[in-house]
C-alpha cells in the first residue's frame, strides 16, 4: 500500500450530525457506567474502528487484539470526555491512535503518508524532521 486516501465527501454525510449526537450520548452514558451504551457503541463503531486499526497496524491479528484495548480504554476514559471541547468521533479517533501508537512503530510512517506527505519539500524533508547535521 503506497498511499492512504481519505474520502472526505463520504465522511461529511448529511446524517453525520445525527451520528455525532448519538455518539456523544453513548459516551456520556458509558461515563455513567452503562454497559448497554458500550455495547451499542461497539455495534455502531466497532467495524470502522477495527478497519482503522488494521490500516494503522498492518496486521490483522494485532488489530483484532487492539480493538479490545480500544473499548477498554473508552470504558476507562469516558468520564474524561468533554462534550464542549471535542467532537465524539475525534475523541474516538484519538483513542484508536493512542492504542495503535502503543502497539506499533509503524504509526509515524502511516501518519507521514496520510497527513504529512504533502508537506515534503524537494529534498523529501518535512517541517517535523530533525534538522540536518
Secondary structure as UniProt FT lines:
FT   HELIX           8..11
FT   TURN            14..15
FT   HELIX           16..31
FT   TURN            32..33
FT   HELIX           35..57
FT   HELIX           60..77
FT   HELIX           78..80
FT   TURN            83..85
FT   HELIX           88..103
FT   HELIX           107..111
FT   HELIX           112..116
FT   HELIX           117..119
FT   TURN            122..123
FT   TURN            127..128
//
